[in-house]
Structures are given as structure tokens and as C-alpha cells.
Amino acid sequence: MRVLIVEDHLMFRDVIRKVLTDSFRFQIVGEAADGMQAVALADQTRPELILLDLHLPGQDGFAAIESIRNIVPHVKVLILSSHCDDFTVFRAEKARVQGFVDKNTNSVDTLQAAINAIVAGGVWFSPEFLRIKTARHRDTNSFDKLLTDRERDVLSLLGTPFTDREVALRLDISEATVAKHRFNILKKLDLKTTAELLRFAVEHGFSRTSPPAGPGVMLP
């Protein structure tokens, strides 16, 4: 099997390569340290399986998956991530990946088991991934049922250091529209302040920014 490794940490990339070559005798057709390089290598090498970290420099893993699937539609994708939260699990489902290994709780043996399952035509998702997925599906007030796609996009940027103007530029909308989306998100999630909104974004994986201490702190 032709495999592409996408991981920005060299040491972990070395571990993945060793597992693939020693245990499976796979052909490593490329190694990428960022999303844009991953897309370029996928175009050049046409892999059958990609082992991919999500949090990459330049272009995140989900954007890379979307671009790669336009080039190699039937490539299998196994996500390797240290973040297993509501929004990450939701995005992994939408990306229709074949597996998810949680770096924090899974071992090399688990990685081998996941690869075996995917190569055999199945799927493999970590227990934590499945727990979070099941809980969200059962929650009638989960963010994916309350918020539109655009509102989720806005929420993922509100927890960053960007101003409303920068959020607007990134999404190609007006600042007034950003403010309107924020108001609608607060209302739909039954939140009162932007500080509460930021805390929600952090707790559910929309943002990696630490939430402010006080309830009245406002974002720039």
C-alpha cells in the first residue's frame, strides 16, 4: 500500500514511519510537515492511505483532506490528533475519514490495530471519539443542531485574536454580518456575554484560546 505521512513533529513522524515499514512493509511515498505540502505530495504520489495530523502549519488537516479528496477521491484517511473534542469529532465525521487515533490516550499497538482495520476495508475510531460522537448525537441542543454552517465558521474564529474586521475578511462577509452572527450564536446557545461565548468555543474545541476569567470580559 502506498502511504503518505502528514505530521509536523519529526519525532512522531519517525515513529509512524517505523510502524508502517516494520509492521506492514508499506511503501512510504512521501512525508509532509504542513497541509499545503501534503496536498502537493498527494498530487504527485497518489497515495492509497494518508496518516494525518490535524493541527498543521499553514493549512489545517481538514482543509488538506478536502483538497486531497479533490485529487485522489478514494484515498483512505486515518487522523492522528492530540485534540479529541466536540468540534473536531464533528468535522471528522463530515470529512468521512476512515479512522481517528487519539494521540493522548492511544498506543503504538492501537495505531497498528487502526491501520489493520482500515487496510481490511473497515474503520477504526478511538473510544473517546466514539463517546463524544454518541453524546453529541443524543443531545438535542448540540451546536451542530442549533447553528448553521456559517455560524460555526464564525464561532471558530471568534475565539482567536482576530478583530471583527479580520474575521469578516477571512470569511468574505461584512463586519456588520459578523456582529449579527455573534448575536444569533449567543441567542441560539443561550449565552449572555461574549466571554461566555469564548468559554463555550474553548470547551467544545472551536478555539484553543484560554477563556477569560471574568464574565464581563469582551473580545476585541
Secondary structure as UniProt FT lines:
FT   STRAND          2..6
FT   HELIX           10..23
FT   STRAND          27..32
FT   HELIX           35..45
FT   STRAND          49..53
FT   HELIX           61..71
FT   TURN            73..74
FT   STRAND          76..81
FT   HELIX           86..94
FT   TURN            95..96
FT   STRAND          99..102
FT   TURN            103..105
FT   HELIX           108..119
FT   TURN            120..121
FT   STRAND          124..125
FT   HELIX           127..138
FT   TURN            140..141
FT   HELIX           143..146
FT   HELIX           149..158
FT   HELIX           164..171
FT   HELIX           175..188
FT   TURN            189..190
FT   HELIX           194..203
FT   TURN            204..205
FT   TURN            215..216
//
